[in-house]
Amino acid sequence: MREELLELAEEPGLWLPLAPPSEVIRGDGYSVVTSPRTASVERVRLAPGGVEAAVEEVRALAAGRGWEFVTWWLGELTTPADLADRLLALGLRPDADQARMTSFTIDRAPTREPAVEVRGVATLENYLRALELDWEAWDVPEVRRAEYRAIQREAWPMIEASGRASHFVAYLEGEPAGFARLVHAPAAGILMGGSTLPAARGRGVYTSLVQARWRATVERGVPRLAVSAGAMSAPILERLAFEPIGKVLLLRDTIEASGRAGPDPL
């Protein structure tokens, strides 16, 4: 069971329902989860002699599609064991936004009671409003939001039909304050995409969103959650009695216009 849960936590993009232009591209010993401007390399199971070839293949793919960067997710199940050192030697750098994450799981109700109201998202209009909240929390530039709006509007019918994801909005004093996604997998629900508006942080919004997703996965007969969490959410999950089961290292390969990897701008 631990390996199944690590797969969910370390390879979340492979479980997320995707809509064009996003897709999963399978390589020899790795998978690439694409988005319009970036991509992630997940489920990395490379032979020791295949590392350089895999990096060159991904770089060529990135250059051909105009991606700005590619993020490699390296976890407990990643092979070879020295992959991080080898990728660093090939020019990758720790992810500028979030280089390290902790994988967690829980199979009982999280401690602490919800502090705010949380509602499920059931319509396209509410879905788009929820995403606007998420983009505001992460300070996504307007030029990107405009691009994402069109994509997500088209994606909504497919997401709904798949039945593989649920979305939630938390309300603080009657106003939307937090967003979260739950991806449904056979072994557990995967926590993905949680965010809280800066002005609402520290008031139980994230905790309430975790509780809502726990209830949702229990209702589907899968009383278990898995997630890889960064520095902001990991301490909260620990207070909610989530169990740490592993670590994830994120390495970024920044792609120059020439298609060659360049230094990560800091």
C-alpha positions as CSV (number, residue, x, y, z in Angstrom):
1,M,0.0,0.0,0.0
2,R,2.8,2.4,0.8
3,E,4.1,2.1,-2.8
4,E,0.7,2.8,-4.2
5,L,0.3,5.9,-2.1
6,L,3.8,7.1,-3.0
7,E,2.9,6.8,-6.7
8,L,-0.2,9.0,-6.1
9,A,1.8,11.6,-4.2
10,E,4.9,11.7,-6.4
11,E,3.1,11.5,-9.8
12,P,-0.1,13.6,-9.3
13,G,-0.1,14.9,-12.9
14,L,-0.7,11.3,-14.2
15,W,-4.0,11.1,-12.3
16,L,-5.3,14.6,-13.1
17,P,-8.0,14.6,-15.9
18,L,-6.4,16.6,-18.7
19,A,-7.9,18.5,-21.6
20,P,-6.3,19.6,-24.8
21,P,-3.7,21.0,-25.3
22,S,-2.5,19.3,-22.2
23,E,-1.6,15.6,-22.5
24,V,0.6,12.8,-21.1
25,I,3.5,11.7,-23.4
26,R,5.1,8.4,-22.5
27,G,8.8,8.0,-22.9
28,D,11.2,5.1,-22.2
29,G,11.2,5.1,-18.4
30,Y,9.4,8.4,-17.8
31,S,6.2,10.3,-18.5
32,V,5.8,14.0,-19.5
33,V,2.7,15.8,-18.4
34,T,2.2,18.9,-20.6
35,S,0.6,22.3,-20.2
36,P,0.6,25.2,-22.7
37,R,3.9,26.7,-21.4
38,T,5.5,24.2,-19.2
39,A,5.7,20.4,-18.5
40,S,6.6,18.0,-15.7
41,V,8.4,14.7,-15.9
42,E,6.9,12.2,-13.6
43,R,7.1,8.4,-12.9
44,V,10.8,8.4,-13.6
45,R,12.1,4.8,-13.8
46,L,15.3,5.2,-15.9
47,A,18.0,2.6,-16.3
48,P,21.4,4.0,-15.3
49,G,22.5,4.2,-18.9
50,G,19.4,6.0,-20.1
51,V,19.6,9.3,-18.2
52,E,21.4,11.4,-20.7
53,A,19.2,10.2,-23.6
54,A,16.0,10.9,-21.6
55,V,17.1,14.4,-20.8
56,E,17.9,15.1,-24.4
57,E,14.6,13.7,-25.5
58,V,12.7,15.9,-23.1
59,R,14.7,19.0,-24.1
60,A,14.0,18.4,-27.7
61,L,10.3,18.0,-27.0
62,A,10.3,21.2,-24.9
63,A,12.1,23.2,-27.6
64,G,9.7,21.9,-30.3
65,R,6.6,22.9,-28.3
66,G,8.0,26.2,-26.9
67,W,7.9,25.3,-23.3
68,E,9.6,27.8,-20.9
69,F,10.8,25.1,-18.5
70,V,10.3,21.4,-17.5
71,T,10.2,20.2,-13.9
72,W,11.4,16.8,-13.0
73,W,9.7,15.2,-10.0
74,L,12.1,12.9,-8.2
75,G,10.7,10.8,-5.3
76,E,11.2,7.7,-3.3
77,L,10.3,5.5,-6.3
78,T,12.5,7.3,-8.8
79,T,15.4,5.4,-10.4
80,P,18.4,5.5,-10.7
81,A,19.1,6.4,-7.0
82,D,21.7,9.0,-8.0
83,L,19.4,10.7,-10.6
84,A,19.3,14.1,-8.8
85,D,23.1,14.4,-8.9
86,R,23.2,13.4,-12.5
87,L,20.5,15.9,-13.5
88,L,22.3,18.7,-11.7
89,A,25.4,17.8,-13.6
90,L,23.5,18.1,-16.8
91,G,22.4,21.7,-16.0
92,L,19.1,21.3,-14.1
93,R,18.6,23.4,-11.0
94,P,16.4,23.2,-7.9
95,D,13.0,24.5,-8.8
96,A,12.9,28.3,-8.1
97,D,9.4,28.2,-6.7
98,Q,9.4,25.1,-4.6
99,A,12.3,22.6,-4.7
100,R,11.4,20.2,-1.9
101,M,8.1,18.6,-0.9
102,T,7.0,16.0,1.7
103,S,4.7,13.1,0.8
104,F,1.9,12.5,3.3
105,T,-1.1,10.1,3.7
106,I,-3.9,9.7,6.2
107,D,-6.5,6.9,6.6
108,R,-8.7,8.4,9.3
109,A,-10.5,11.7,9.8
110,P,-8.0,14.6,10.1
111,T,-7.9,16.3,13.5
112,R,-9.4,19.7,14.0
113,E,-12.9,20.7,13.0
114,P,-13.7,22.8,9.9
115,A,-13.6,26.5,10.7
116,V,-15.4,27.9,7.6
117,E,-18.0,26.9,5.1
118,V,-16.9,24.9,2.1
119,R,-19.1,24.2,-1.0
120,G,-18.5,21.9,-3.9
121,V,-18.3,23.3,-7.4
122,A,-21.0,21.9,-9.7
123,T,-21.3,24.4,-12.6
124,L,-19.0,25.9,-15.2
125,E,-19.7,29.4,-13.9
126,N,-18.7,28.4,-10.4
127,Y,-15.7,26.4,-11.7
128,L,-14.3,29.4,-13.5
129,R,-14.9,31.7,-10.5
130,A,-13.0,29.1,-8.3
131,L,-10.1,29.1,-10.7
132,E,-10.0,33.0,-10.7
133,L,-9.6,32.8,-6.9
134,D,-6.8,30.2,-7.3
135,W,-5.0,32.4,-9.8
136,E,-5.4,35.4,-7.6
137,A,-3.9,33.5,-4.6
138,W,-0.9,32.5,-6.7
139,D,-0.6,36.0,-8.4
140,V,-0.9,34.6,-11.9
141,P,-0.4,37.3,-14.5
142,E,-3.5,38.4,-16.5
143,V,-2.0,37.4,-19.8
144,R,-1.8,33.8,-18.5
145,R,-5.2,34.0,-17.0
146,A,-6.7,34.9,-20.3
147,E,-5.1,31.9,-21.9
148,Y,-6.2,29.6,-19.2
149,R,-9.8,30.8,-19.2
150,A,-10.4,29.6,-22.7
151,I,-8.7,26.3,-22.0
152,Q,-10.6,25.6,-18.8
153,R,-14.0,26.6,-20.3
154,E,-13.5,24.0,-22.9
155,A,-12.2,21.5,-20.4
156,W,-15.1,21.6,-18.0
157,P,-17.5,19.2,-19.8
158,M,-14.7,16.6,-20.0
159,I,-13.7,17.0,-16.3
160,E,-17.3,16.6,-15.3
161,A,-17.8,13.5,-17.5
162,S,-14.6,11.9,-16.2
163,G,-15.8,11.9,-12.6
164,R,-12.1,11.9,-11.6
165,A,-11.9,15.3,-9.9
166,S,-13.9,17.4,-7.5
167,H,-13.4,21.1,-6.7
168,F,-14.2,23.1,-3.6
169,V,-14.4,26.7,-2.5
170,A,-14.1,27.9,1.1
171,Y,-16.0,31.0,2.3
172,L,-14.8,33.3,5.0
173,E,-17.5,35.7,6.3
174,G,-19.5,34.9,3.2
175,E,-16.8,35.7,0.7
176,P,-14.8,33.2,-1.4
177,A,-11.4,32.7,0.3
178,G,-9.9,29.4,-0.7
179,F,-9.9,26.8,-3.5
180,A,-9.0,23.1,-3.6
181,R,-9.1,20.1,-5.9
182,L,-9.5,16.4,-5.1
183,V,-8.5,13.9,-7.7
184,H,-10.1,10.5,-7.3
185,A,-7.8,7.4,-7.6
186,P,-8.5,3.8,-6.7
187,A,-6.2,3.7,-3.7
188,A,-6.8,7.3,-2.3
189,G,-8.0,10.7,-3.0
190,I,-5.2,13.0,-4.0
191,L,-5.1,16.5,-2.6
192,M,-4.1,18.9,-5.4
193,G,-4.3,22.7,-6.1
194,G,-5.1,24.0,-2.6
195,S,-4.8,27.8,-2.2
196,T,-5.9,30.5,0.2
197,L,-6.1,34.3,-0.5
198,P,-3.3,36.0,1.4
199,A,-5.8,38.1,3.5
200,A,-7.6,34.9,4.7
201,R,-4.6,32.9,5.7
202,G,-4.3,31.7,9.3
203,R,-8.0,31.5,9.8
204,G,-8.7,27.8,9.1
205,V,-9.5,28.0,5.4
206,Y,-7.0,25.4,4.3
207,T,-7.9,23.1,7.2
208,S,-11.6,23.3,6.2
209,L,-10.7,22.5,2.6
210,V,-8.8,19.4,3.7
211,Q,-11.8,18.2,5.8
212,A,-14.2,18.7,2.9
213,R,-12.0,16.6,0.7
214,W,-11.7,13.9,3.3
215,R,-15.5,13.7,3.5
216,A,-15.7,13.6,-0.2
217,T,-13.3,10.6,-0.6
218,V,-15.0,8.8,2.3
219,E,-18.4,9.2,0.5
220,R,-16.8,7.5,-2.5
221,G,-15.8,4.5,-0.4
222,V,-12.0,5.4,-0.4
223,P,-11.2,6.6,3.2
224,R,-7.6,7.6,2.5
225,L,-5.8,10.8,1.2
226,A,-2.4,11.2,-0.3
227,V,-0.5,14.4,-1.2
228,S,3.0,15.9,-1.7
229,A,3.0,19.2,0.1
230,G,5.4,22.2,0.1
231,A,6.6,24.4,2.9
232,M,3.2,26.3,3.3
233,S,0.9,23.4,3.6
234,A,3.1,20.6,5.1
235,P,3.0,22.0,8.7
236,I,-0.8,22.2,8.5
237,L,-1.1,18.6,7.4
238,E,1.2,17.5,10.2
239,R,-1.1,19.2,12.7
240,L,-4.0,17.4,11.1
241,A,-2.3,14.1,11.8
242,F,-1.1,13.3,8.3
243,E,1.7,10.7,8.2
244,P,4.9,11.6,6.2
245,I,5.9,8.8,3.9
246,G,8.6,10.3,1.7
247,K,10.3,13.2,0.1
248,V,10.1,14.8,-3.4
249,L,12.8,16.9,-5.0
250,L,11.8,19.2,-7.9
251,L,14.5,20.0,-10.5
252,R,13.8,22.6,-13.2
253,D,15.3,22.5,-16.7
254,T,14.9,26.0,-18.2
255,I,14.7,25.9,-22.0
256,E,16.3,28.7,-24.0
257,A,14.9,29.7,-27.4
258,S,17.7,27.7,-29.1
259,G,16.4,24.6,-27.4
260,R,19.4,24.2,-25.2
261,A,19.0,24.2,-21.4
262,G,20.0,27.5,-19.8
263,P,20.6,28.6,-16.2
264,D,17.6,29.1,-14.1
265,P,17.0,32.9,-13.6
266,L,16.9,33.7,-9.9
